[in-house]
């Protein structure tokens, strides 16, 4: 198995490409890793901690990850095959892409869309009409909607209906590898999946226990599906910064991934928070060279600046171990 494995689901802004730069800066003296805002769980599943708790506000994501982690992999794959057959979807993991491309009357750039369109929309209709979205079958139907959907994204409307159009790809060998490796990794670790928010009292108490907290929240100044329908705004950003104040006060070590600037836009609340806590945190700039950065360097940006902020260690970083 590779050193790092990829999440079984596509998630905007996943940190797979910078995992080395994240892990080398985290403290090694904690046994519990909390992946707050876990999304696709890329960071948590690759962390080298005894126990990993995945927390996300989105119940669909948490339930899907739990299903893929906690069930027998053969049972999962067999059910996936069954759903694919039921809705007459392409299955290039077994048949190969060429098998389907030869059935096309003309060459185009639509991939497998022509083959899956009718079955995909029937699958989407059936999933959205199902009352129990947290059954084994429903979670795997959602998984396939993501895999066969446009750009493999995850998007729901205000009524909770999955609303992506059909995409160009299908369940291929790469997807099979990802769910197999994810399931195997989960079997060798203590993984716990929880639906919730940093604002919840239960989550707050859990976080303040003997743990390390990693946060990769929605970014205030970027555009993604989680910012649709006012999913993340200035008020949410300020609440998160107040939560980080609590982590520092409680001496709970944590890391935050975020975008401090994008083109001419600045995350001013985060920028001001960094300025007021310089003695208690470390800032590392994530760029093509993955070089370190101090607060003073942050004023010289003109393009995207992704940072890794580390704080909450006892006595700041004077006695860091």
N, C-alpha and C positions, 0 to 999 in steps of 0.2 A: 504494500500500500504506500502511496505517496506520503511525504512528510505532512502536507496539509491536504485536506479534502474539501471539495466544494459543496455548498449547500444544495440540497435536492430541489430547492425552488429558487427561481430568479427573483432577486430583490434589489431595487434601486439603491445604489450607493454601497453595496457590500464591500467589505474590506479585504477580500482575498489577496489582492495584489500587494498589500502593505502589511501583511501579518507579521513578517519578521521585524519590521520597524516598530510595530505595536508591542509585541511580546518582549523584545529586548529591553524595553523601558519600564516594564511592570515589576513590582516587588515580588519576590519568590517565597516570602514567609507566611503566606496565607493558604489555607487549604480549600476555601470555598470561593468560587468565582460566580458573581452575579452578572449576567448579561442582560442589563436593563435596556429596553428598546431593542430587543434581540433581532427583530425582523427575520431574515433568513437564517439566523443563528451561526453565521460564518465564523465569527470570533470565538464564541463559546465552544463550538464543537472542536475547535483546533487548540484550545487552551490546555495547558498542562497542569490542571488543578484536579484535586481528588473529587470534588463535587462541583457541578455546574448547574445553576438555576437560571432558566431562560424565562424572561418576563416580557410580555408585550401586551399592549392595550387591545390589539386586534384579536378577537377570539377565534376567527377563522384560521389565522396563521398559527396560533398556539396549538389549536386542536389538530391541525394538519401535521405539524411537526411532531406532536406527541404520537399520532397514529403511525407515522413513518418510523418512529424510533422504538415504539414499545410493542409492536406486533411482529410475529414471525415473518421473515423476509419472503419466504416462499408463499405464504398466505397473501402477502401484499401483491407480489408479482402475479399470482394466479388471478386475483381479483381485478387487477389492472387489465390483464388479458381478456377477462370476461367482459369488462365494460367496453373495451375496444371492439370486441366482436359484436356486442349487443348493438352498438351505434354505428357499426360498419366504418370504423376509422382506420386510417393507414397505420401500419405497425412495422416501421423500418428497422426496429431493433431485431426483429426476426426475419423479415422479408428483404430488407435492404432498400435503399432509396431508389436504386435503378429499377426495381420491379414496378414501382409506381410511375416513375418518369416515362417508362416505355408505353404506358397507357395514355399519355397525353397526345393529343392530336397536333399540337404545335408547341414550340419552345417558348417559354415566357419566364418571367421573374416571380411567379406566384408560388413557387415551391409546391407544397402538397395541399394548398388551399382548395384547389378544384376538387380534390378527392374527399376532403373532410367537411366541406361546408354544410351539407345537409345534416350529417350526423352530429356535427359539433353544436349546431343551433338546437337540435332536439335534446342533446345532452344538457345544454345550458338551461333550456326550458324546464326539463325534469328536475335538475338540481335546484333551480330557483323556486319551484313549486313544492319542494320537500320541506315539511315542517321541522323535522329533526335534522339539523345541519351538522350535528356532531356524532352521527353514527359512523361506523367503519366505512360503509359504502359511500356515504355522502362526502366524507373527507377525501376518499380516493377519486370520486367524481370531480371534486374541486381541484385536486391535483392535476387531473387530465385536462380540465378546462384551462388551467394555467399553461400546461405543456403545449396544448394545441391552440392556445389563444394568441392574439396579436402581441408580438415581442415577448411572449411568455411573461407578461406583466400580471399584476394582481389588482383588480379594481372592482369596487362595488358602488352601486348607486345609493341615493339617500334612503331607499326602501330596503337596502340590504341585499339587493339582487346583483349577482355577478354580471357585468355588462361589457366585457371585452368582446370584440368581433373575432372571427376565426383568423388564425395566423398561417404561416407557411410551413411550420415544423410539426413533428409528431414525437411519439415516444420512441426514441432511438437508443443506440448502444451507449451513448454518453449519459443519457438520463438514467438508464438502467444501472450504469456504474455508480452514479451519484447517489441513488437511493440505497443501493447495496452497501456502499461504503459508509453512508450516514447511519444505516441500521446497525452495521457491525461496530462502528465507533460507539454508538449508544449502548450496545450490549457490554462493552468493556469499561464503561464509565458510569458514574451515578449522575444521571441527567434528570432534572425535575422541570416540568413545564407549567407555568402559571400565567393566567390571564389577569392583567392588572396594570396599574399606573404608579409612578413614583409618588403620586398624591394620596394613594390609599394608605391607611394606617397600618394595615397588615403588611404591606410591602415595605413601608418605612421601618417597621420593627425588624423585619427580616434583614434588610440592608444594613442596619446598624449593628448586627451581630458580627461575629468574627469572620469577616469576608472582605473580598476586594470587588469593587463595583466598576464595571465598564459600561459607559453610556455612549451610544451613537444615535442621538435623537434626530427627528426631522430637522432640517436646516432652515433657519428663518429666511434666508435670502436666496434660496434656490427653489426651483420649480420641479415638483414630482407629484406622483399620485397622492401621497400622504398630505400634501398641502392643498388638495382639492377640497371643496366644501368646508373651508376654514378649519382644516384639520390641525394646523399648527400656526400660531400667530404670535404677536408681540406679548400678549398676556401669558401664553404658555411658556414662552422663552423666559420671562421674568420669574415665573413660578419655578422653573428648573434651576435658575441661578440662585434662588432662595434655598432650594433643596441642597445645592452644592455648598452653600454657607453652613447648613446643618451638618453635612458630611465632614467639613473641616472642623467644626466645633466638636463633633463627636470623635474626631481623629480616626475616621473611617477612610482608608485609602481608596482613591478612585481615579479613573481616567475618563476623559471626555474627548471624543472625536467631533470635529465641527469644521465648518467653513467660516473663516473670519472675514473674508472679502471675496467678492465676485465681480469682476470688471470694476464699475464705479460704485457698486453697492457695498456697504459695510454693515456687519452685524454690530451695531453700536452698543446695545446692552451687554453683549458678551465682551466687547472691546473694553468698555468701562469697568466691567467686573474684573477682568484680567489686570487692569491698571491698579485697582484697589486691593489686589491680593498678590502682588508680585513676590512678596517674601514667603508666601505659603504654597506656591505652585511652581511647577516647571512647564515650560512651553516648548514643544518640538514642532518645527515646521515640516510638513509632509509635502515634498515636491519630487521632481524627477530624480534628484540626487539624494533625497531623504536626509537632508542635512538638518542640524539642530538650529534653533532660532531662539533669540531672547525677545522679550516684550518690545524692546526698542527697534528690532528689525521689522516688527509688524507694521510700523508706520510707513514703510517704504514699498508697499505692495501696489501693483497695478492690475494684476490678473488674479485668478483664483488662488486663494491661500487656504490650504487645508492644514489644520493643526491637531496635535495630540496634547491635551492638557492633563497634567498629573498633579493631584493634590491630596490633602487629607492625611498626610503622614505626620506622625508625632513630631512636634517641634519643627515643623516645616521640613526642610531637607538637610538640616545641619547634622542630624544623626541618622541619616538614611542608611539602611542595611541592605 
